[in-house]
Amino acid sequence: MFGTLGLSLLLAGVLMAIPLGSANAAQSATILGVWDCQVIRSGNQSARPLLYTFHTDGTVTYSSQTNITNLGFTSRGGGYGTYTKVGTYDYEATSVENLYRNGNAGGRFLVDNVLHLNTKTDQLCTGNLPGLPGDPCPTNSNVRATKFLFRDAGGNCVLDAPLNLADPICGEVDLLGVPPPAGNGVINVVLRCDRLNTLDVYGTSAPVFPIPDPVPAP
């Protein structure tokens, strides 16, 4: 009995010796859940919303509002992939997003992010761009956008050939960065993310959640 009591007192002493801040930091040192992000592409300093969701089974999904019409696409399918822990506070997330031309196969976004969790600010970040204000981030994000090739009436595998749903995809070319041989079509992007419960209304510091009940009509 003394041994059990002694063990209980020892355990209580250990728990009391841990500072509350350290316990809270340990609990928050995870990226599980939904993150409200701002993404900036190389060559365009305009931030656009992106939602990242990290699931308990190691899968990741995202929804982005970056421009795709300038790349020749009309709609997008959202990103799907997996993530793994690659450092104490670093996580690699690889994703594929289908891109469409008028509802048909068009191309893909290929994303390879290494995200860093800042436990002091409880924020995720990745990437740095020259001239971009903000805190530096120790990790990088690499992105490719590709477009599928289809055969034209002459049987040539070309870009933007009229699409017949029965035609197989005969090729894939990069759209971002400098095309080969001078480059490899890969660009860096910047992400700065906060947990969803910190989401603000654009242009104000008013929180989005919780959404208040409607005001009764007079």
N, C-alpha and C positions, 0 to 999 in steps of 0.2 A: 504493500500500500504506500509506503514511504517513497518507493521508486516511482510510482505513478504520480504521486503528488509532486515529487521533485521535478519530474519531467514536465509536468504541466506548468509549474512555476518558471522553469527554465525557458519553455516555449513562450510564455507570456512576456518574460523579460526580453527575449530576442525581438518579439514583435514591437514592444514598446521602444526598443532601441533604434528601430528603423524610422528615420524622419518621414513625416507624412508626405512631404513633397516627393521623396524618392519612391514611395509606394505608388503615388499617383502617376509619376513618370513611367514606372514600370508597366502600369496598366495601359497607358496611352501609347506605349511603344509598339504599336501595331498599325498597319494600314488597312485593316479590314473595314469595310463599309463604303459609303459613297463620299466622293470628294468633288467639290466645286472648284474647277480649274480655269485659268486663263492661259491660252496657248498663243504663241507668237512664232510665225515662220520667218526664216531667213529672208531678208529683202522686203519684209512688210512688218512695220512696227505696230500695227493695229492688233490689239488683243481681242480674242474671240472666246466665247464660253465653251467649255468642254467638261463633261461629267465622266469621272472614272469610278467604277465599282469593283472592289476587290472582294471576292467571295471566299468562304472558308475552305472550299475544295481546291483552291489554287488556280481558279479561273478568273479572268478579268474581262470586263466589258467597258466600252466607252461610247459616248454620243457627243459628236462635235458639230459646231456651227461655223467652221472655217469654210471659205469659198471653194467650190469645186467647179463652178460653171466656167471659170477662166481656164480650166484644164480640159474642157470639152465634155463634162458629165452633167447629167440632169438630176440625179438623185443618188443617195447613199444608203448603205444598209446598217451602219453602226459597226464598231470594232469588237472582235471576239478573240480571246487568246488565253494565255497562261502567265503566271508570275511566280518567281522564286526569290528567296532571300539570298543575296550574294555578298552581304557584308553585315556588320552590326546594325546599321540603319539604312542599308541600301537594298533595293529590290529591282530585279530585272523583269520587265513586262513586255512580252512580244505579242503583237496582235495583227490580225488581218481584217481589213474592211472592204467589202465589195462595193464597187462603184458602177453606176448604170448609165446607159445612154437610152433615153426614152423607154425605160423599163426593161431593156435588154442588157446583156453582158457588156460591160464597158472597160473595166480595169480594176485596179486594187490600190489601196493604201497598205503599205507594209511598214509597221512601226516597231522599233526596238528601243524602248525606254529603260534607262536605269534611273530610278527615282530615289531621292535621298529624303529620309524623314528627319526633320529638325525637331527633336524632342523638346527644345526650349520654347519654340513658338508653335509647336504642334501643326507644322505645315509640311507639305511635300513640294519638292522642287526638282527640276532637272534642266540642264543646259544653261549656257550663257551666250549672248550675242554681243558683238562689239557695239558700243554706244547705247546699250540697253540699260536704263537705270534699274536699280534694285540690288538686293543682296546676291553675291556670287553663289553658285551652286557647284558642288564637287563632281557631279555626274552629268552625263550627256544623253540626249535623245537623237536617234537617227531615224529618218523617215524617207521612204521612197513612194512615189506615186507612179503607177504604170498604166499603160493603155494597151488593150488587146488588139491584135491584128487579125484581119479576116481576108479571105481570098476575093479578088474582084472577078469580073466577068471573064477576064483572061487567065484566071488561075493564079495570079500573083498575090503573094502574101503582103498586104499593104495596110497602112494606117488609114482609118476612116473609110474603109470600103463599105459599100451598102451591106447591111447585116441581114442575112437570111438565117432564121432560127435553126435551120438544119445544118448550117455551116459550123465546122469545128473551129476552135481558136487555133490559129497557125503561128502566132508569135506574140511577144510582149515587149514593149519598149518603155524606157524611163522617160518621165516628163519633167522632173525637177532637177535643179542643178545644171551642170554642164554635161552634155551627153558624151559618151566615150568617143574617141580614146582620151580626150582631155580630162574627163571626169567620170564618175561612176553613177551619177544620178541621185546621189544621197545628199540630203541637207540636214542641218541641225535645227531643232525647234526648242523653244523654251516653254516650260510649264511651271506655274506657280499655283499651288492648290491649298485650299482650306477645307475642313470637314463641312459637310452639308449644313449642319446646324448653325454655321456662321454666315450663311448666305445673306447678302444685303440686296436691297433694291438699288438698281443702277442709278447713279447720280445722287444718292443719299447714303446716310449711315443707318437707315432704318432696317431692322432685320426682316427677312421674309417670313421666317417661322418663329413662333406659332402664328398662323393666319387668324386674325380676329374674327369673331362672329359678325355677321352683317348688322348694320344699324337698323333697327326697326323703322318702318315707314311711319311718318307722323299721322 
